[in-house]
Amino acid sequence: MNINNKITWLRISYWAGAIGDFVIAILALIPERMGVSAYCYPMGLMSAVAFSWGCMLILADRKPLERKWILLPTILVGIMLLTAGIYSVYVGVITIEVYFPNFIIFPAIITLWSFSYYNARDIE
């Protein structure tokens, strides 16, 4: 794969993550989506963090090769969010119906990030 294709995959990864983070930032403020009956402070914290991470991924897109390392903590965050969701379903905080799309989306995007980083790891 040539360098332009590798850069394209990095950019797709950054934007896919940023868009996902902006969606999470909005959904985190909807009590029913979060499995609670009313707004609570941690929802606001999650929204702020998700929005900030999305902005960071957009900034990474400005220098995709120099900032490819940002995908490593992003992969970790994706895995942690997937794990938190699975655990929330397991303990009954949210239903499987509410969380089901994430069982497909999170592994797919984690795979995309991993592929993009692996592909570009040898480029300086």
N, C-alpha and C positions, 0 to 999 in steps of 0.2 A: 504494500500500500504506500502510495507516495505521500509526501509531507502535507500537501494541500488536503488530501482526504483525511489525514489524521487531525489536522486543524479543524476541519469541518465537523468531525465527530466530537471533538472537544467542545466546540461552540454549540452543537446540538445538545450536548449534555448540560452545559451551563444554562441554556435557555429552558430546557425541560425542567431542570431543578428549580429555576427561578419562578417559572409559571406555577409549578406545583406548590412552592412555598407561598406564593401570593394567594393561591386557593386555600391552603391550610390557614393562612392568616385570617381569611374571611370566615371560614368554617369554624375556626376555634372560638369565634365570638357568638356562635349560635348554640344556645344551651341544649336544645333537643339533640343536636348532632354530637354533643360532647357527653351525653348521657346524664345530664343534670336538669333540674327543673327551672333554674334561674342562673343568671350570670354570676360567676365567681371569679375572684382575683386571678387564680392561675390561668384562666382562659385568656385574660388580657396579656399576661406574661408570655404565654405560648404564641399569641398573635404577634406580639412585638418581635419575638425572636425569629419567628418564621419570616416575617416581612424583612427583617434585617439580613437574614441569611440569603433571601432572594436577591436583595440589593447587592450583596457581596458576590453572588454568582454572576450577576450582570457586569460588575466591575471586572471579574475574572475574564469575561468574554472580550474585554478591551485588549488584553495581552494573553491570549489563550495558551501559548506555550510556556511563558514565564510563570503563569499562575496555575498550571495544571495540578500542582500539589493540593489546591483547594478541593479537588475531588476526593482526596483521601478522608478528611474529616467529614465531607458531605456523605460519603459512603457509610461511615460510622453512624452519622445521624439518621440516615435512612434505615439502617439495620435496627437502631434503637427505637425509632418510631414504629417500625413493623412489629418489633417485640412487644412494645407497650400496647399496641392495638390488640395483638393476639392475647396477651395477658388480660386485657380489659374484657375481651369476649369470654375468656375462660372463667373469670371471677364473676361475670354477670353484670358488669358496669354498663356495657353496651351489648346490643344484640348482634348476632352474626349477620343479619340482614343489613344493618347499618354499616358494618365494617367490611362486608364482602368485597366491594370494588377494590379496597386497599390490598386484599390478598393477591390481586393480579397486578395492580399498579406499582406497589412498592418493590416487589421482586423484579419487575421489568425495568424500572428506572435504576435500581441498584446494579442490575446487570449492564445497563447502558453506561453508567458512570464507570464501572469496573473495566468494561471493554475499552472505553475511550482513554482512560488513564493507562491501561496496559499497552495499548497501541502507541501512545505518545511517550512512553517512559524513556525511550532511548534518544529522544530529540532534545537538543539543547536550545 
